[in-house]
């Protein structure tokens, strides 16, 4: 079963994606890494920041990996790149 989630792009991720926000359809049960891959399919330029990006799902930080997410329509997924160039 799929659901519609709102993806919010911040800073460098917004520059790379060319949008600040969009709604995408994804499976309800998906790992954080699979969710990232779905987003990168829409915006391949985001692959450049994969190793530095932080996800927030429903305002809670999530690491990219095998963590299973239980998404619901209307959930917010924030793409937060590193704040400084480090």
C-alpha positions in Angstrom: 0.0 0.0 0.0 1.3 3.4 -0.8 0.9 6.8 0.8 1.5 10.5 -0.1 4.2 12.2 1.9 5.4 15.8 1.8 9.1 16.1 1.2 10.7 19.3 2.5 14.0 20.3 1.1 16.4 22.6 3.0 19.5 24.6 2.0 21.7 22.6 -0.4 19.1 19.9 -0.9 16.6 22.5 -2.2 19.2 23.9 -4.5 20.0 20.5 -6.0 16.3 19.4 -6.2 15.2 22.8 -7.6 12.1 22.7 -5.3 11.5 23.5 -1.6 8.6 21.1 -1.1 6.7 18.4 -3.1 4.4 15.5 -2.5 5.5 12.0 -3.5 3.9 8.6 -3.4 5.9 5.9 -1.7 5.2 2.5 -0.1 3.8 2.8 3.5 6.4 0.4 4.8 9.8 1.4 3.5 13.4 1.7 4.9 14.9 5.1 5.2 17.5 4.2 2.6 14.7 3.1 0.1 12.9 6.3 0.7 16.1 8.3 0.0 16.5 6.2 -3.2 12.9 7.1 -4.3 13.7 10.8 -3.8 17.0 10.5 -5.7 15.1 8.9 -8.6 13.1 12.2 -8.9 16.2 14.4 -8.3 19.4 12.5 -9.3 21.6 15.5 -8.4 20.8 14.8 -4.7 23.0 11.7 -4.9 25.9 14.1 -4.4 25.0 14.8 -0.8 23.9 11.2 0.2 26.8 10.7 2.6 26.1 13.9 4.5 22.3 14.2 4.5 20.1 13.8 7.5 16.4 12.8 7.3 13.7 13.9 9.7 10.4 12.0 9.5 7.5 13.6 11.5 10.2 15.9 13.0 12.3 13.0 14.3 15.8 12.4 13.0 16.3 9.2 11.1 19.6 7.8 9.8 19.8 6.5 6.2 19.9 2.7 6.4 17.7 -0.3 7.1 15.4 1.3 9.7 11.9 0.5 8.7 9.6 3.5 8.5 5.8 3.2 9.0 4.6 6.2 6.9 1.1 7.6 6.7 -0.3 10.0 4.1 0.4 13.5 5.1 3.7 12.7 6.9 6.5 15.3 6.5 9.9 14.1 5.4 12.6 16.7 5.7 15.9 16.5 3.8 18.5 18.3 5.9 22.0 18.7 4.4 25.0 19.5 6.6 24.7 23.0 8.0 28.4 23.9 7.6 31.0 22.9 5.0 33.0 21.2 7.7 
